Amino acid sequence: MSSILPREVDVLVSGYGPVGAALACLLGRYGVRTLVIDKAADIFLAPRAVALDNEALRILQLAGLADDAFAKVAIPYVRMLCPHVGEFLKIDTSGTIDGHPKLVTFHQPGLERALRAQVATHDTVTTATSVELESFVDSDVDGVVRATLKSADGAEHIVHARFLVGADGASSTVRAAIGQDFVGKTYSEDWLIVDALGVPGHFDHVEFLCNPERPTPHMVAPGGRTRWEFMLHPGEAPEDMETDETILRLLAPWADARQLTIERRAVYRFHARSCDRYSRGRVFLVGDAAHITPPFVGQGLVAGLRDAANLAWKLAWVTHHHAHRSILDSYDEERRPHAVKMIALAKLMGQLIMPRTAAAAALIHGALKIARRVPGVGPYVEGLEVKPKQRFDSGLFVKGRSQMRHGSVIPQFRVRTPQGRIVSSDDALGPSIALVGFGADAAAHLRTATRQRWAELGGTTVSLVAADHHEQRAGGACVVLDDPFAPRLMRRGWCAVVRPDRTILHDGPAVDAERIASEAIALIEGAA
């Protein structure tokens, strides 16, 4: 094994599930020397995550996945049904945000295969399966994490990494080693998940059957699949719930299970937990290693992908000596509050889905059915406004607000490049920190020394103009085709500093680009 695995890397990632693989894709895109290990020999095929939102799809785009890299089904709406009051909520998930569907279902093994194929395109990333992290020592004296790895045949290998990331799931070895046990009540529930092929009829959405006798989420999935999730009652044993007889009984309202292909069945225990810190020293936690979200709002894997996007570029900028190591402190500062909000939303949704008595169901669901007709309340809930926004109250951005909210994510839209190609604005910005001029060439307002410092920081400059600004196209600007956000800024001659994870770091008038870029540089270099 020592002849295959590197002895020194910038980042060691323990865990090669979807979050670890997405992190490896991003690190590879940024050119970071990375080793990814997993104790499993291959992709885990049991039923797990099934839903992704537009934010997750945008992160996968940043990681290099093409739109058709894995199969998915766009979900037009989510219905919540009660046996006592009927439909009490219908959430509109049709349409797109930032160029991606608001909600899709997917087949996790297919996504993982696509991510691993993308990882394989990066020369700076090495992967090793059937290898586990046995122990590690984080030494600030040496500036490295000294990790002992063990392969399935018992051979040991020592790796020195500048940073270690635990993407090793809910039972994380890395989390335990840095003393970050989960805090708070677990809110645990046992659920039987059944994936079937060949279900008759046309079903194209997600529904929650909020029956106190047995709550049951039910959804369509790619490849002709249908998924059900059945809550277990106290005293019901997992091994009994997974039998053919039980599956036949539970699926009877929809189909004869004997006529279906039952692809997978498994009982899972859902939790709601978070660490009190997502990092310690040179060690970081992502995904289920840091937080576990109940599945009722489809945000478990999405939260892990947000972790990967937030952390990857910061590790890259530090390892490439563009940024001060202190910027890594902002990972926990930014991600943990948002993850905790998502867990709280999932717990609330679980309480709506799982009322314990018929009386409670009638009362809660009846009240929601009435509330949806109240002006302002119905659109707020059914338009997904209740979902916590991906924006930070504190972190790695210049404090304050002008035309753009610092710490929020810039929208994505289509642009036409100077070469005539139509691409997304994320693709036009590329994998770097970008100084973006709206209706103006912000770079023209930079001093020569600042322009050089910006390039040394790994920064790029991009100009965006409206389609009717013919006189400004000659400078190599991208033409904005379809976004109402950018033209408003163009009329003001604006500029913004946008991080690689598309978070707005700073903004202001393009004529102040010298000050804006200098303040951004000082922040990233640790001088601010």
C-alpha positions in Angstrom: 0.0 0.0 0.0 2.9 2.4 0.7 3.9 2.3 -3.0 0.4 3.5 -4.0 -0.7 6.1 -1.4 1.2 9.4 -1.1 3.1 10.1 2.1 2.3 13.8 2.1 -0.8 15.6 0.9 -2.4 19.0 1.6 -5.8 17.5 2.6 -6.7 14.0 3.8 -10.5 13.3 3.5 -11.8 10.3 5.6 -15.0 9.2 4.0 -15.9 8.7 0.3 -19.7 9.0 0.4 -21.4 11.8 -1.6 -20.2 14.6 0.7 -16.6 13.4 0.7 -16.7 12.8 -3.0 -18.1 16.3 -3.7 -15.4 17.8 -1.4 -12.8 15.8 -3.4 -14.2 17.2 -6.7 -14.0 20.7 -5.5 -10.5 20.3 -4.0 -9.4 18.7 -7.3 -10.8 21.6 -9.3 -8.8 24.0 -7.1 -5.6 21.9 -7.6 -5.2 20.8 -4.0 -3.2 17.6 -3.4 -5.8 15.4 -1.8 -6.1 11.8 -0.6 -9.6 10.4 0.0 -10.0 7.1 1.8 -13.0 5.0 2.8 -13.1 1.7 4.7 -15.8 0.3 2.4 -14.7 -1.4 -0.8 -17.4 0.2 -3.0 -20.4 2.4 -3.0 -23.1 1.7 -0.4 -26.2 0.5 -2.2 -28.8 0.6 0.6 -31.6 3.3 0.5 -30.6 6.6 1.9 -30.9 10.2 0.6 -33.4 10.8 -2.1 -33.9 14.6 -2.4 -31.8 17.5 -3.5 -32.8 21.2 -3.9 -31.5 23.9 -6.3 -28.7 24.9 -3.9 -27.4 21.3 -3.9 -27.6 21.1 -7.7 -25.7 24.3 -8.0 -22.9 23.0 -5.7 -22.7 19.8 -7.8 -22.4 22.1 -10.9 -19.5 23.9 -9.2 -18.0 20.5 -8.5 -17.9 19.8 -12.2 -21.0 17.6 -12.7 -22.9 18.1 -15.9 -26.7 18.5 -15.7 -27.1 14.9 -17.1 -24.3 13.4 -15.0 -26.9 11.4 -12.9 -30.6 10.7 -13.2 -33.1 12.9 -11.4 -36.8 13.7 -11.4 -38.0 17.3 -11.0 -40.8 17.4 -8.4 -43.7 19.8 -9.3 -45.2 19.9 -5.8 -45.3 18.3 -2.3 -48.7 17.4 -0.8 -49.5 16.9 2.8 -52.6 14.8 3.5 -54.5 14.1 6.7 -57.1 11.3 6.9 -59.3 13.7 8.9 -59.1 17.0 7.0 -57.7 16.0 3.6 -55.0 18.1 1.9 -53.8 20.7 4.4 -50.6 21.9 2.6 -49.4 21.9 -1.0 -45.9 23.3 -1.5 -45.0 24.6 -4.9 -41.7 23.2 -6.0 -42.2 23.8 -9.8 -39.9 26.0 -11.8 -36.2 26.8 -11.2 -33.9 28.9 -9.1 -30.4 29.8 -10.3 -30.9 27.6 -13.3 -31.8 24.4 -11.4 -35.1 22.8 -10.4 -36.3 23.7 -6.9 -36.6 20.1 -5.9 -35.6 16.8 -7.4 -35.4 13.2 -6.3 -32.4 11.1 -7.3 -30.8 7.6 -6.9 -27.9 8.0 -4.5 -25.7 5.2 -6.0 -26.0 7.0 -9.4 -25.0 10.3 -7.9 -22.0 8.7 -6.1 -20.8 7.0 -9.3 -21.0 10.4 -11.1 -19.1 12.1 -8.4 -16.4 9.4 -8.3 -16.0 9.6 -12.1 -15.5 13.4 -11.8 -12.9 12.9 -9.0 -11.0 10.6 -11.3 -10.5 13.5 -13.8 -8.3 15.4 -11.3 -4.6 14.5 -11.2 -4.1 16.0 -7.8 -6.6 13.7 -6.1 -5.8 10.1 -5.0 -8.5 7.8 -3.8 -8.2 4.6 -1.8 -11.1 2.3 -0.8 -10.9 -0.6 1.8 -8.7 1.8 3.8 -9.6 3.3 7.1 -8.3 6.0 9.4 -6.9 4.2 12.4 -5.6 7.2 14.4 -4.1 10.7 13.9 -2.2 13.3 15.8 -2.7 17.0 15.1 0.6 18.8 15.6 0.8 22.6 15.5 4.5 22.2 16.1 5.0 20.4 12.8 2.1 22.1 11.1 0.7 18.7 10.0 -1.8 16.0 10.9 0.1 12.7 11.2 -2.5 10.0 10.2 -2.1 6.2 10.5 -4.1 4.4 7.8 -4.9 0.7 7.7 -5.9 -1.3 4.6 -8.2 -4.4 4.6 -5.1 -6.7 4.6 -3.8 -5.1 7.8 -1.0 -3.1 6.2 -0.4 0.3 7.8 0.5 3.6 6.0 1.6 6.9 7.5 0.3 10.1 5.8 1.3 13.7 6.7 -1.5 16.1 5.8 -1.8 19.8 6.3 -5.5 19.3 7.1 -7.8 16.4 7.8 -11.5 16.4 7.0 -13.9 13.9 8.6 -16.6 13.0 6.0 -17.1 9.7 7.7 -20.8 9.8 8.6 -22.9 9.8 11.7 -20.6 7.4 13.5 -17.5 9.5 12.7 -14.2 8.3 14.0 -12.8 11.8 13.3 -15.5 13.5 15.4 -14.9 11.2 18.3 -11.2 11.7 18.1 -11.5 15.5 18.5 -14.0 15.3 21.3 -16.9 16.7 19.4 -19.8 14.5 20.5 -23.3 15.4 19.4 -25.1 17.8 21.7 -28.8 18.1 22.4 -31.7 15.7 22.3 -31.5 13.2 19.5 -35.2 13.2 18.4 -34.7 9.6 17.1 -37.3 7.7 15.1 -37.1 4.3 13.4 -38.4 4.2 9.8 -38.6 1.4 7.2 -37.6 2.6 3.8 -38.8 0.7 0.7 -37.7 1.3 -2.9 -39.7 -0.5 -5.5 -39.7 -0.8 -9.3 -42.8 -1.4 -11.5 -45.4 0.4 -9.5 -48.5 0.8 -11.7 -50.1 4.2 -12.4 -48.7 7.7 -12.9 -47.2 9.3 -9.8 -45.0 12.4 -10.3 -44.7 14.2 -7.0 -44.0 13.8 -3.2 -46.7 13.3 -0.7 -46.7 13.0 3.1 -49.6 10.8 4.4 -49.8 12.3 7.9 -51.8 9.6 9.5 -51.2 9.2 13.3 -51.6 5.4 12.8 -48.5 5.3 10.6 -47.1 8.4 8.9 -45.8 7.6 5.4 -43.9 9.9 3.1 -44.2 8.6 -0.5 -42.4 9.8 -3.6 -41.4 9.1 -7.2 -37.7 8.5 -7.9 -35.6 8.1 -11.1 -35.4 4.8 -13.0 -39.1 4.0 -12.5 -38.7 3.8 -8.8 -41.1 4.7 -6.0 -40.1 5.2 -2.4 -42.1 4.8 0.8 -41.0 5.6 4.3 -43.0 4.0 7.1 -42.6 5.0 10.7 -42.2 2.1 13.1 -44.4 1.8 16.2 -42.9 1.2 19.6 -42.1 -2.5 19.9 -41.8 -3.2 16.2 -38.5 -5.0 15.4 -36.5 -3.9 12.3 -36.1 -7.6 11.3 -39.8 -8.1 11.4 -40.6 -4.9 9.4 -38.2 -6.0 6.6 -40.0 -9.3 5.9 -41.9 -10.0 2.6 -45.1 -10.4 4.6 -44.8 -6.9 6.2 -43.8 -5.3 2.9 -46.9 -6.9 1.2 -49.2 -5.5 3.9 -47.7 -2.0 4.0 -47.7 -1.6 0.2 -51.2 -3.0 -0.3 -52.9 0.5 -0.6 -50.8 1.2 -3.7 -49.9 -2.2 -5.3 -49.5 -5.9 -4.9 -45.9 -6.1 -3.7 -45.6 -9.6 -5.2 -46.0 -7.9 -8.7 -43.2 -5.4 -7.9 -39.5 -5.5 -7.8 -38.5 -4.6 -4.3 -35.1 -3.1 -4.9 -34.2 -2.3 -1.3 -35.6 -2.4 2.2 -34.0 -1.2 5.3 -34.8 0.3 8.7 -33.0 3.5 9.6 -33.0 5.6 12.8 -33.4 9.2 12.0 -31.7 11.8 14.3 -31.5 15.5 14.8 -28.1 16.3 16.2 -25.2 18.8 15.8 -21.7 19.2 17.2 -21.0 22.4 19.1 -18.0 23.0 16.8 -17.3 21.7 13.2 -13.5 22.1 13.6 -10.6 21.8 15.9 -7.1 22.8 15.0 -6.3 21.3 11.6 -9.3 18.9 11.7 -12.7 19.6 10.2 -16.1 17.9 10.1 -18.5 17.9 7.2 -21.9 16.2 6.5 -23.3 13.7 8.9 -20.0 13.8 10.8 -20.9 17.3 11.9 -24.7 17.3 11.9 -27.6 15.0 11.3 -30.9 16.3 9.9 -34.1 14.3 9.9 -35.3 13.7 6.3 -38.6 15.5 6.4 -37.4 18.6 4.4 -34.9 16.7 2.3 -31.9 18.7 3.6 -29.6 16.1 5.1 -27.3 15.6 2.1 -27.9 19.2 1.0 -26.4 20.4 4.2 -23.4 18.3 3.7 -22.9 19.6 0.2 -23.1 23.2 1.6 -20.3 22.2 4.0 -18.1 21.0 1.2 -18.6 24.1 -0.9 -17.9 26.4 2.0 -14.8 24.5 3.2 -13.1 23.4 0.0 -12.1 26.8 -1.4 -10.9 28.0 2.0 -8.6 25.0 2.3 -7.4 25.6 -1.2 -6.6 29.2 -0.7 -4.7 28.4 2.5 -2.7 25.5 1.0 -1.9 27.6 -2.1 -0.6 30.3 0.3 -3.2 32.8 -1.0 -4.9 33.3 2.3 -4.1 33.3 6.0 -5.0 30.2 7.9 -7.4 32.2 10.1 -10.0 32.2 7.3 -10.7 28.6 8.1 -12.2 29.7 11.4 -15.1 31.1 9.3 -16.2 27.6 8.3 -17.7 26.8 11.6 -18.9 30.4 12.1 -20.8 30.3 8.8 -22.0 26.8 8.5 -23.1 25.7 12.0 -25.8 28.3 12.5 -27.4 27.5 9.2 -27.2 23.8 9.7 -28.9 24.1 13.1 -31.7 26.2 11.6 -32.3 23.4 9.0 -32.4 20.8 11.8 -35.0 22.9 13.6 -37.1 23.2 10.5 -36.9 19.4 9.9 -38.0 18.7 13.5 -40.9 21.1 13.1 -41.9 19.3 9.9 -41.6 16.0 11.6 -44.1 17.1 14.3 -46.5 18.1 11.5 -46.1 14.7 9.9 -46.2 12.6 13.0 -49.0 13.8 15.4 -49.5 11.1 18.0 -53.3 11.1 18.2 -56.2 11.6 15.8 -57.3 14.6 17.8 -53.9 16.2 17.5 -53.9 15.5 13.8 -57.3 17.1 13.3 -56.4 20.1 15.3 -52.9 20.8 13.9 -53.7 19.9 10.3 -57.1 21.7 10.4 -55.4 24.8 11.7 -52.8 24.7 8.8 -55.5 24.1 6.3 -57.2 27.3 7.5 -53.9 29.2 7.8 -53.0 28.5 4.1 -55.9 30.7 3.1 -54.7 33.7 5.1 -53.1 36.3 2.9 -49.3 36.3 3.3 -49.3 33.1 5.4 -50.2 30.6 2.6 -47.7 31.9 0.1 -45.0 32.1 2.7 -45.3 28.4 3.6 -46.3 27.0 0.3 -43.7 29.1 -1.6 -40.8 27.6 0.4 -40.1 31.0 2.1 -40.1 29.1 5.4 -36.8 27.5 4.4 -33.8 29.3 6.1 -31.9 31.3 3.5 -28.3 30.5 2.8 -26.9 33.7 4.1 -24.6 34.4 7.0 -24.8 36.9 9.8 -21.1 36.8 10.4 -18.1 35.2 8.7 -15.6 35.8 5.9 -17.0 38.9 4.3 -16.8 42.6 4.8 -19.4 43.7 7.4 -22.2 46.0 6.3 -24.5 46.1 3.4 -25.0 48.4 0.4 -26.8 47.3 -2.8 -26.0 43.6 -2.1 -26.3 41.7 1.1 -22.8 40.6 2.1 -22.7 37.0 3.3 -25.5 36.0 0.9 -25.2 34.0 -2.3 -25.2 35.8 -5.6 -27.9 34.6 -8.1 -26.9 32.5 -11.1 -28.0 33.5 -14.6 -27.2 32.9 -18.2 -24.6 35.0 -20.0 -23.1 35.1 -23.5 -19.3 35.1 -23.4 -17.1 37.3 -25.7 -16.6 34.1 -27.7 -20.3 33.8 -28.3 -20.9 30.8 -26.0 -24.0 30.8 -23.8 -23.0 29.6 -20.3 -24.1 30.0 -16.7 -22.7 33.0 -14.8 -21.0 30.5 -12.4 -19.1 29.0 -15.3 -18.2 32.5 -16.5 -16.8 33.4 -13.1 -14.8 30.2 -12.9 -13.3 28.6 -9.8 -11.6 31.7 -8.5 -12.4 34.7 -6.3 -13.9 37.2 -8.8 -14.1 40.9 -9.0 -17.3 41.4 -11.0 -18.2 44.6 -12.7 -21.9 45.2 -13.5 -22.2 47.5 -16.5 -18.6 48.7 -15.8 -15.1 47.5 -16.1 -14.2 47.4 -12.4 -10.6 46.3 -13.1 -10.0 49.5 -14.9 -10.2 51.3 -11.6 -7.5 49.2 -9.9 -4.0 50.5 -9.5 -1.3 48.4 -11.0 0.0 47.2 -7.6 -3.5 46.2 -6.5 -4.1 44.4 -9.8 -1.0 42.4 -9.2 -2.0 41.6 -5.6 -5.4 40.5 -6.8 -3.8 38.1 -9.3 -1.5 36.7 -6.6 -4.6 36.1 -4.4 -5.9 33.9 -7.1 -8.4 36.5 -8.2 -10.0 37.1 -11.6 -12.0 40.0 -13.0 -15.2 39.6 -15.0 -17.4 42.3 -16.6 -21.1 41.8 -17.1 -23.2 44.1 -19.3 -26.9 44.2 -20.3 -27.8 43.0 -23.8 -28.6 46.6 -25.0 -25.1 48.0 -23.9 -23.6 47.5 -27.4 -20.8 50.0 -26.7 -19.5 48.1 -23.7 -19.2 44.7 -25.4 -15.9 45.5 -27.0 -14.0 45.2 -23.7 -14.6 41.5 -23.6 -17.6 41.6 -21.3 -20.1 38.8 -20.8 -23.7 39.8 -21.8 -26.4 39.0 -19.3 -29.3 37.3 -20.9 -32.0 36.5 -18.4 -31.6 37.8 -14.9 -33.5 40.7 -13.4 -31.0 41.1 -10.5 -27.9 42.1 -12.6 -29.4 44.8 -14.8 -30.4 46.9 -11.7 -26.8 46.9 -10.7 -25.6 47.7 -14.2 -27.6 50.9 -14.3 -25.6 51.9 -11.2 -22.2 50.9 -12.5 -21.6 48.5 -9.6 -19.0 45.9 -8.7 -18.8 43.0 -6.2 -16.2 40.6 -4.9 -17.6 37.1 -5.1 -16.0 34.1 -3.4 -15.6 30.7 -5.2 -18.6 29.4 -3.3 -20.6 32.3 -4.8 -20.9 34.2 -1.5 -20.8 38.0 -1.8 -17.8 39.2 0.1 -18.0 42.9 -0.7 -19.6 45.3 -3.1 -19.9 49.0 -4.0 -19.7 51.5 -6.9 -17.3 50.3 -9.7 -15.4 53.6 -9.3 -14.5 52.4 -5.8 -13.1 49.1 -7.0 -9.6 50.0 -5.7 -10.9 50.3 -2.1 -13.3 47.3 -2.4 -10.6 45.0 -3.8 -8.0 46.2 -1.2 -10.4 45.6 1.7 -11.2 42.1 0.3 -7.5 41.3 -0.1 -6.8 42.4 3.5 -9.6 40.3 4.9 -8.5 37.1 3.1 -4.8 37.7 3.9 -5.7 38.0 7.5 -4.9 41.7 7.9 -8.5 42.9 8.5 
